[in-house]
Amino acid sequence: MQMQEVIEKLKDILASEGKCELKTKDIAKELGIHPDTFNSMKFRNSIPYAHILNFLEKRNISINYFFYGSSPKDQLECEYKYKILKLYKTNASLGGGGINDILDFENILIDQKILDFFKTKDCELITCYGESMEPIIKDKSICVINRNKTFKNRSICVVNTKDGLFIKQVLKQDNGVILHSLNPLYKDIFYKNGDFLLVGVVVGELSKI
């Protein structure tokens, strides 16, 4: 769905409440978003899922009905629950910076059933570029990261280093860690204690078919 289509649907809902001839800044106000930020989202076609879900929840409007046009009957037969996750606009595996609170991200609407499949509730997403972790993690796939999952030796993790951000299998050593690539064409990398930070454990991977 395009951002302009979302705006038109929001206008229709507000029109049914007697609010007509609304401008973009009026829609932004209804969603609780600054007009300049909203215009930027419109330009980038970045849908503010979190604000829209709050908007719909207050009016008891089905998410499925708004985004996919399913009927109330369909909604009763098959109720989907969604979760909003952060997709960080950096990359991993070949470097690119660390995950932190000020790093740019976008909100992604994910079916809760996908997270149930990965057996995780609290997670974030990051795009992985490169072939160093193939065949398990493919180039341009999205990795599901759990920051709270207990790290175990040989876990595949997101690791922040002075050389950038990596997704590697982590082999514990007495004085540090070895970041191991599953692709034999890539050499292992050693970091001593204090030169790396384990950001989170990779619990799943989403890739295009």
C-alpha positions in Angstrom: 0.0 0.0 0.0 1.3 3.5 -0.9 1.3 6.4 1.6 -1.1 8.4 -0.5 -3.6 5.6 -0.4 -3.3 5.4 3.4 -3.9 9.2 3.6 -7.1 8.9 1.5 -8.4 6.1 3.7 -7.8 8.2 6.8 -9.6 11.1 5.2 -12.6 8.8 4.5 -12.7 7.7 8.1 -12.5 11.3 9.4 -15.1 12.4 6.8 -17.5 9.9 8.4 -17.0 11.7 11.7 -17.9 15.0 10.0 -14.4 16.3 9.4 -14.2 17.2 5.7 -11.9 19.1 3.4 -8.9 18.0 5.4 -5.3 18.9 4.4 -2.2 16.8 5.0 -1.3 18.8 8.1 -4.8 18.0 9.5 -4.2 14.2 9.0 -0.8 14.6 10.7 -2.5 16.2 13.7 -5.1 13.5 13.9 -2.2 10.9 14.0 -0.2 12.9 16.5 2.7 13.5 14.1 4.4 16.8 13.4 3.4 18.1 10.0 7.0 18.3 8.8 7.7 14.8 9.9 4.6 13.6 8.2 5.5 15.3 4.9 8.9 13.6 5.0 7.2 10.3 5.6 4.9 11.0 2.6 7.8 11.8 0.4 9.7 8.7 1.4 6.5 6.5 1.3 7.2 5.5 4.9 3.9 4.5 6.5 3.6 5.4 10.3 2.2 2.0 11.3 2.3 2.7 15.1 0.4 5.9 14.8 -2.2 4.4 12.4 -2.8 1.4 14.7 -3.4 3.8 17.6 -5.8 5.8 15.4 -7.7 2.6 14.4 -7.8 1.2 17.9 -9.5 4.3 19.3 -12.2 3.9 16.7 -12.5 0.1 17.0 -11.6 -0.3 13.3 -10.1 -3.6 12.2 -6.5 -3.5 11.0 -7.2 -6.1 8.4 -10.2 -4.1 7.1 -8.1 -0.9 6.8 -5.0 -2.4 5.1 -6.5 -5.3 3.3 -10.2 -4.7 2.9 -11.3 -7.9 4.7 -14.9 -8.0 5.8 -16.0 -8.1 9.5 -17.0 -11.7 8.9 -13.6 -12.6 7.7 -12.2 -10.9 10.7 -14.2 -13.1 13.1 -13.1 -16.3 11.3 -9.4 -15.4 11.1 -8.2 -12.8 13.6 -4.6 -11.8 12.8 -2.5 -10.0 15.4 0.4 -7.8 14.5 3.5 -6.4 16.1 5.5 -3.4 15.1 9.2 -3.9 15.0 12.2 -1.6 14.3 14.0 -2.3 11.0 17.4 -0.5 11.4 18.7 1.3 8.4 22.2 0.0 8.6 23.7 -3.3 7.5 25.6 -6.1 9.0 28.0 -8.9 8.1 30.3 -6.6 6.1 30.3 -3.7 8.6 28.3 -0.5 8.6 28.0 0.7 12.2 26.3 -0.3 15.4 22.7 -0.5 16.6 21.9 2.3 19.0 19.0 4.5 20.1 19.8 7.3 17.7 20.3 5.2 14.6 17.6 5.7 11.9 15.0 3.0 11.6 11.5 2.4 10.2 8.5 0.7 11.7 7.6 -2.6 10.1 4.3 -4.4 10.6 4.9 -8.1 11.3 2.4 -10.9 11.7 2.6 -12.2 15.2 2.6 -15.8 13.8 6.0 -15.2 12.3 7.4 -14.2 15.7 5.7 -17.2 17.3 7.5 -19.4 14.7 10.8 -17.9 15.8 9.7 -18.3 19.4 10.5 -14.7 20.3 8.5 -11.7 21.5 11.0 -8.9 22.0 13.1 -8.5 18.8 14.3 -6.1 16.2 15.3 -6.4 12.6 18.4 -5.6 10.6 19.3 -6.1 7.0 22.3 -8.4 6.3 24.5 -7.7 3.3 27.2 -10.0 1.9 27.8 -13.7 1.5 29.9 -14.5 4.6 27.1 -16.4 6.4 25.7 -18.3 3.5 24.0 -20.8 3.2 22.3 -20.0 6.6 21.9 -16.3 6.1 21.6 -15.0 2.5 22.7 -11.7 1.1 20.0 -8.9 1.6 18.0 -11.0 4.0 16.5 -9.5 7.2 17.7 -11.0 10.5 15.5 -11.2 13.5 17.5 -10.1 16.6 16.7 -10.8 20.3 18.9 -8.6 22.6 17.6 -10.4 25.7 18.3 -14.0 24.7 21.0 -15.7 26.6 24.2 -16.0 24.6 25.7 -19.5 24.1 29.0 -20.4 22.6 28.7 -20.8 18.8 25.5 -18.7 18.7 25.1 -16.5 15.6 25.1 -13.0 16.9 25.1 -9.3 16.0 28.5 -8.1 17.2 29.6 -4.4 17.2 33.3 -3.8 16.8 35.7 -1.0 15.9 35.6 -2.3 12.4 31.8 -2.1 12.1 28.8 -4.3 12.7 29.0 -8.0 12.0 26.6 -11.0 12.0 28.8 -14.0 12.7 29.0 -17.2 14.7 30.7 -16.3 17.9 33.3 -18.7 19.3 34.2 -17.9 22.9 37.9 -17.8 23.9 39.6 -17.1 27.2 40.8 -13.7 26.1 38.1 -12.7 23.6 36.0 -14.1 20.7 36.5 -15.5 17.3 33.9 -14.3 14.7 33.5 -17.3 12.4 32.0 -17.1 8.9 30.0 -20.1 7.7 31.1 -19.4 4.2 34.6 -21.0 4.0 35.8 -18.3 1.6 35.9 -15.9 4.5 38.6 -15.9 7.2 37.8 -15.9 10.9 38.3 -12.6 12.9 39.6 -12.4 16.4 38.7 -9.6 18.9 40.1 -9.5 22.4 37.9 -8.7 25.4 37.0 -5.0 25.4 37.1 -4.6 21.7 33.7 -6.0 20.9 30.1 -5.8 22.1 27.5 -8.5 21.7 24.4 -6.7 20.6 22.0 -9.6 20.4 21.4 -13.2 19.2 20.0 -13.9 15.7 16.9 -16.0 16.2 15.7 -16.1 12.6 16.0 -14.9 9.1 13.5 -13.5 6.6 14.4 -13.6 2.9 12.7 -13.2 -0.4 11.8 -16.3 -2.3 
